[in-house]
Amino acid sequence: MFKPVTLFVGLRYTQTRKRNLFVSFVSVISMLGISLGVLAMIVVLSVINGSTTIMRKEALKSVPHIVVSTPAASDDWYKLSEQVVNQPGVLAAAPFLEGEALIRFQGRDQFIRLRGVDATAELTVMDKGSVQFQSLLSEMANIENGIILGSRLARDLGIINNQSLSITPLRSLLGRSLQDAKGFSVLGTADFGFYGNGNVALISLDKALQLFDGQTPQLRLRVDDVFNAAEIAEKAFAGIDTHGNELRIIPWTESQRTLFDALRMEKMLTGFMLLMIVIIGAVNIVSTLVMVVADKGADIAILRTMGASKSTVMGIFIVQGTVAGLLGVLLGTALGVTIALNLHSVAMVFENLINTLLAPDRIYMISFLQSELIWGDVLVISLTAMLISFLATLYPAYRAARIQPAEVLRYE
């Protein structure tokens, strides 16, 4: 079977290094360095992907998929809701009103985000709310001054069910007036997510309209594809008559842009730092090939005298270095994907080991790490590592091509 000279000789050089154990050792170290870098990038970026997914789910427990504001909607929210729900991609719609307020309980004060909701409509836009939360909303619909607190808010203030508190809108505080303060009875607590939702409380929409007099309600939409929320909303309202009023559509990706931009930046910077491990492995490939060129000088000279061109000599050492990089990338990718897909089991083993040896009280709980493997990331990491490995072979191959046969063979 025909095999190109560059491929044949390059693979032979890769397989036969018994004469120089040091060169073989450096070659193995370079391959393992690339493997370690690829493995670390796949696992760490998968953990970041998992954390981002959890953060998104927690944020969307309280943050609407879409918020729509329009003066035309303030006249008849329910009519607009019925029209929007019939549009493709929209699962549910509900009016709400949100404002800043001060909660006071037994001499303790805290600023909160007070959201007025229609209890019946809110049940339709919840993201898989618990049975307890559904029960609380149903109860709030039948109680005039009921309030539902976020779990963290209730814990911080030491509030339990059926206790009374007062709510004062921020506008009244700025006007140095407490006449708009109203009393509410705590119906219970709910989980509104652990990011940015620790100060949320719910009351009925009618009470919110009284507290925030003059403030226009908004419409909250729940869609079937949160990643295309803006497009779904724009298409949904395209066929609805808004009486000439301009709609303001705010998807969750815009309202939570600061958080997710920070997470994307963290992923990019983490990937770049871990890429340094791959680059270090590639530097070892350079060192290995430089030593191989020095060791194989006579062989290169003989090949040149037999008619091999400079490009053929370069190709031999490019093949040799690229094979080492390819083996490192394949090994690192296989191990990284395996660990990322089984991170929970791997983390459990380390957690039990650490807690047994260092912390008998089970302080370390790394098994809660979540991993989400994105094959696109794996492809980019593998191709980037291969490109770096290929670029690392160019300088040693260029040096090999510059060897002059007459100078090398003069004393042979």
ABEGO torsion letter per residue (X at the ends): XBBBAAAAAAAAAAABAAABAAAAAAAAAAAAAAAAAAAAAAAAAAAAAAAAAAAAAAAAAABBABBBBBAAAAABAAAAAAAAAABBGBABBBBBBBBBBBBBBGGBBBBBBBBBBBAAAAAAABBGBBAAAAAAAAAAAABAABBBBBAAAAAAAGBBBGBBBBBBBAAAAAAGBAAABBBBBBAEBBBAEABGAAABBBBBAAAAAAABBGBBBBBBBBBABAAAAAAAAAAAAAABBAGGBBBBBBBAAAAAAAAAAAAAAAAAAAAAAAAAAAAAAAAAAAAAAAAAAAAAAAAAAAAAAAGBBAAAAAAAAAAAAAAAAAAAAAAAAAAAAAAAAAAAAAAAAAAAAAAAAABAAGABBAAABBBBBBAAAAAAAAAAAAAAAAAAAAAAAAAAAABBAAAAAAAX
